[in-house]
Amino acid sequence: MKRRIVLIGIGPGDPEQVTLQAVRAMNEVDFFVIPEKHRPGGDPLAATRAALLAHHVQGEPQVVVVDDPERDRTPEGTADSAGYRHAVTEWHRARAARYTSVLAQRPGDAGFLVWGDPALYDSTIRVLERVVTDLDAELHIVPGVSSLHALAARHRVVLHGIGEPLHITTGRRLPEAVAQGHANIAVLLNRSLTELAAIDPAGWRIWWGANLGTPSEHLVHGPLRDVLQQIQSARSKASQDAGWVMDVYLLQRE
C-alpha cells in the first residue's frame, strides 16, 4: 500500500469550523508538515496551526517544521503576468523540493493543513502533486469551509443576486474585474488595500472581514465610499492584534 499524503482544509480560523472529516483525517495521519516563514518573533500562522492541532488531535501531535522558501515579490520580478507566474512557479518548485526531502527521510502518512478550502485560491495541491510523483505516494484531499462562506455567514448575506454570476479574483486583479464590468466580485489574497482604494467607490457596496473565526476577527459593511477608511483601520488593528491578517470581501454594484 502506498503511503498517503493528506491535504486537510481547516477553515478560516475557527476551530469549530473544522469538519468532522478533517478531524478524523488529523487523527489518522502519523505526523504533520507545517511550513514556517522567517519572521521576527516566529511565524504566528505556524503557531496558530499548532494550536488547532492541539485542539483536535488526540495525544501529542507529531509536527515537522519546514522552512518556507521566500517568494519573489519585488516589483522587478512580478511587474507583469509572465513575471508573476514565473515567480510563483519557482516558489512552488522550491516548496515541493523541501517537502520531498523531509518526507523521504520520514516514513508514514503525512498531513498538511491548509487555511479555508484547498481548492480555492491555494496552491498546495499543485505543490503536493509534484511531491507524490517523486515519492510514489497517494494524495488525499479533505475539503474545508472557505473564507467566502464564513464571510457570507458572518454578514448574513448571499454571495450573489438571484440568477447572477459571482466573479472570484484577487486583490491584485480587482481593477481588471471592475474594468470588465463585473458587478458582483469576491476578492481574496490581499497584500494591501491599494487596489480597493484606487477604484471609484461610487455605486459599490462592500462586505469585508479579516481573520474570520478568530479572536482578532473584524467585520465592516456598507457603501464603499463611506466605510473604506473604517476598513483600513480595522485591517491594521487585526494585523496588530494577531501578528497576521487574512481578509476577504464582497463587492456589489448598488
VENMODA-V797147 format. One record per residue. N is the residue number from 0. OMEGA is omega in radians with two decimals (999 if undefined). NEAR is the number of other C-alpha atoms within 10 Angstrom. Layout:
n->N omega->OMEGA near->NEAR
n->N omega->OMEGA near->NEAR
This chain:
n->0 omega->3.14 near->5
n->1 omega->3.04 near->11
n->2 omega->-3.11 near->15
n->3 omega->2.92 near->18
n->4 omega->-2.97 near->24
n->5 omega->3.13 near->23
n->6 omega->-2.95 near->25
n->7 omega->3.02 near->26
n->8 omega->-3.04 near->24
n->9 omega->3.11 near->29
n->10 omega->-3.03 near->27
n->11 omega->3.08 near->27
n->12 omega->-3.13 near->24
n->13 omega->3.14 near->16
n->14 omega->-3.13 near->16
n->15 omega->3.06 near->13
n->16 omega->3.00 near->17
n->17 omega->-3.04 near->21
n->18 omega->3.08 near->18
n->19 omega->3.10 near->11
n->20 omega->3.12 near->13
n->21 omega->3.12 near->23
n->22 omega->3.11 near->18
n->23 omega->3.14 near->12
n->24 omega->3.11 near->18
n->25 omega->-3.09 near->24
n->26 omega->3.13 near->16
n->27 omega->-3.09 near->14
n->28 omega->-3.10 near->18
n->29 omega->3.13 near->16
n->30 omega->-3.12 near->19
n->31 omega->3.04 near->22
n->32 omega->-3.11 near->18
n->33 omega->3.07 near->22
n->34 omega->-3.14 near->21
n->35 omega->3.12 near->17
n->36 omega->3.11 near->16
n->37 omega->3.13 near->12
n->38 omega->3.06 near->8
n->39 omega->-3.13 near->7
n->40 omega->3.13 near->7
n->41 omega->-3.12 near->12
n->42 omega->-3.11 near->15
n->43 omega->3.14 near->16
n->44 omega->3.06 near->18
n->45 omega->3.11 near->15
n->46 omega->3.12 near->13
n->47 omega->3.06 near->14
n->48 omega->-3.13 near->18
n->49 omega->3.12 near->17
n->50 omega->3.11 near->12
n->51 omega->3.08 near->18
n->52 omega->3.14 near->23
n->53 omega->-3.13 near->13
n->54 omega->-2.96 near->12
n->55 omega->-3.04 near->18
n->56 omega->3.08 near->16
n->57 omega->-3.09 near->11
n->58 omega->-3.11 near->9
n->59 omega->3.13 near->8
n->60 omega->3.11 near->17
n->61 omega->-3.03 near->15
n->62 omega->3.02 near->15
n->63 omega->-3.13 near->14
n->64 omega->-3.13 near->13
n->65 omega->3.06 near->15
n->66 omega->-3.11 near->13
n->67 omega->3.14 near->16
n->68 omega->3.12 near->17
n->69 omega->3.10 near->11
n->70 omega->3.08 near->14
n->71 omega->3.11 near->16
n->72 omega->-3.10 near->13
n->73 omega->3.08 near->10
n->74 omega->-3.13 near->10
n->75 omega->-3.08 near->10
n->76 omega->-3.05 near->15
n->77 omega->-3.05 near->16
n->78 omega->-3.13 near->11
n->79 omega->-3.08 near->10
n->80 omega->-3.13 near->10
n->81 omega->3.12 near->10
n->82 omega->3.13 near->16
n->83 omega->3.14 near->17
n->84 omega->3.11 near->13
n->85 omega->3.14 near->14
n->86 omega->-3.14 near->18
n->87 omega->3.13 near->16
n->88 omega->3.13 near->16
n->89 omega->3.08 near->14
n->90 omega->3.09 near->18
n->91 omega->-3.12 near->19
n->92 omega->-3.14 near->16
n->93 omega->3.10 near->17
n->94 omega->-3.12 near->24
n->95 omega->-3.14 near->21
n->96 omega->-3.13 near->16
n->97 omega->3.10 near->17
n->98 omega->-3.14 near->20
n->99 omega->-3.14 near->18
n->100 omega->-3.14 near->13
n->101 omega->-3.08 near->15
n->102 omega->3.13 near->18
n->103 omega->-3.11 near->12
n->104 omega->-3.04 near->7
n->105 omega->-3.14 near->12
n->106 omega->3.06 near->11
n->107 omega->3.12 near->13
n->108 omega->-3.07 near->18
n->109 omega->3.09 near->23
n->110 omega->3.03 near->24
n->111 omega->-3.12 near->20
n->112 omega->-3.14 near->25
n->113 omega->3.09 near->23
n->114 omega->3.10 near->20
n->115 omega->3.14 near->25
n->116 omega->-3.07 near->23
n->117 omega->-3.07 near->23
n->118 omega->-3.07 near->17
n->119 omega->3.11 near->15
n->120 omega->3.00 near->14
n->121 omega->-3.04 near->14
n->122 omega->-3.07 near->14
n->123 omega->3.08 near->17
n->124 omega->-3.13 near->16
n->125 omega->-3.14 near->14
n->126 omega->-3.07 near->19
n->127 omega->3.03 near->24
n->128 omega->3.06 near->15
n->129 omega->-3.07 near->18
n->130 omega->-3.08 near->25
n->131 omega->3.07 near->18
n->132 omega->-3.12 near->12
n->133 omega->-3.05 near->13
n->134 omega->-3.08 near->14
n->135 omega->-3.14 near->12
n->136 omega->3.11 near->17
n->137 omega->3.11 near->17
n->138 omega->3.07 near->18
n->139 omega->-3.07 near->14
n->140 omega->3.09 near->18
n->141 omega->-3.10 near->19
n->142 omega->3.13 near->21
n->143 omega->3.05 near->23
n->144 omega->-3.11 near->20
n->145 omega->3.10 near->21
n->146 omega->3.10 near->26
n->147 omega->3.11 near->24
n->148 omega->3.12 near->15
n->149 omega->3.12 near->21
n->150 omega->-3.14 near->25
n->151 omega->3.14 near->17
n->152 omega->-3.11 near->12
n->153 omega->3.13 near->15
n->154 omega->3.13 near->14
n->155 omega->3.13 near->9
n->156 omega->2.97 near->12
n->157 omega->-3.05 near->11
n->158 omega->-3.11 near->22
n->159 omega->3.03 near->16
n->160 omega->-3.11 near->11
n->161 omega->3.12 near->7
n->162 omega->-3.09 near->6
n->163 omega->3.12 near->10
n->164 omega->3.05 near->13
n->165 omega->3.12 near->16
n->166 omega->-3.14 near->16
n->167 omega->-3.08 near->17
n->168 omega->3.13 near->16
n->169 omega->3.10 near->18
n->170 omega->-3.13 near->21
n->171 omega->-3.06 near->17
n->172 omega->3.10 near->12
n->173 omega->3.13 near->22
n->174 omega->3.12 near->14
n->175 omega->-3.14 near->12
n->176 omega->3.11 near->18
n->177 omega->-3.14 near->15
n->178 omega->3.13 near->9
n->179 omega->3.07 near->9
n->180 omega->3.10 near->8
n->181 omega->-3.08 near->16
n->182 omega->-3.09 near->18
n->183 omega->-2.92 near->23
n->184 omega->3.00 near->23
n->185 omega->-3.00 near->22
n->186 omega->3.12 near->23
n->187 omega->3.05 near->21
n->188 omega->-3.12 near->15
n->189 omega->3.05 near->18
n->190 omega->3.10 near->13
n->191 omega->3.08 near->14
n->192 omega->-3.08 near->15
n->193 omega->-3.10 near->12
n->194 omega->3.11 near->15
n->195 omega->-3.13 near->18
n->196 omega->-3.06 near->14
n->197 omega->-3.11 near->10
n->198 omega->3.07 near->14
n->199 omega->-3.05 near->11
n->200 omega->-3.06 near->16
n->201 omega->3.04 near->12
n->202 omega->3.14 near->11
n->203 omega->3.00 near->18
n->204 omega->-3.04 near->20
n->205 omega->2.96 near->24
n->206 omega->-2.99 near->24
n->207 omega->3.06 near->26
n->208 omega->3.11 near->28
n->209 omega->3.09 near->27
n->210 omega->-3.04 near->23
n->211 omega->3.08 near->23
n->212 omega->-3.14 near->20
n->213 omega->3.11 near->15
n->214 omega->-3.14 near->12
n->215 omega->3.14 near->19
n->216 omega->3.05 near->21
n->217 omega->-3.14 near->18
n->218 omega->3.08 near->19
n->219 omega->3.00 near->17
n->220 omega->3.13 near->19
n->221 omega->3.05 near->13
n->222 omega->-3.03 near->18
n->223 omega->-3.10 near->23
n->224 omega->-3.09 near->15
n->225 omega->-2.96 near->14
n->226 omega->-3.09 near->17
n->227 omega->-3.14 near->20
n->228 omega->3.09 near->12
n->229 omega->3.10 near->13
n->230 omega->3.14 near->22
n->231 omega->3.12 near->14
n->232 omega->-3.13 near->11
n->233 omega->3.12 near->20
n->234 omega->3.10 near->27
n->235 omega->3.14 near->13
n->236 omega->3.13 near->17
n->237 omega->3.12 near->22
n->238 omega->3.14 near->16
n->239 omega->-3.09 near->12
n->240 omega->-3.00 near->13
n->241 omega->-3.02 near->16
n->242 omega->3.10 near->14
n->243 omega->3.07 near->16
n->244 omega->2.98 near->21
n->245 omega->-3.10 near->20
n->246 omega->-3.11 near->25
n->247 omega->3.12 near->21
n->248 omega->3.10 near->23
n->249 omega->3.08 near->25
n->250 omega->3.09 near->23
n->251 omega->3.01 near->20
n->252 omega->3.12 near->14
n->253 omega->999 near->11
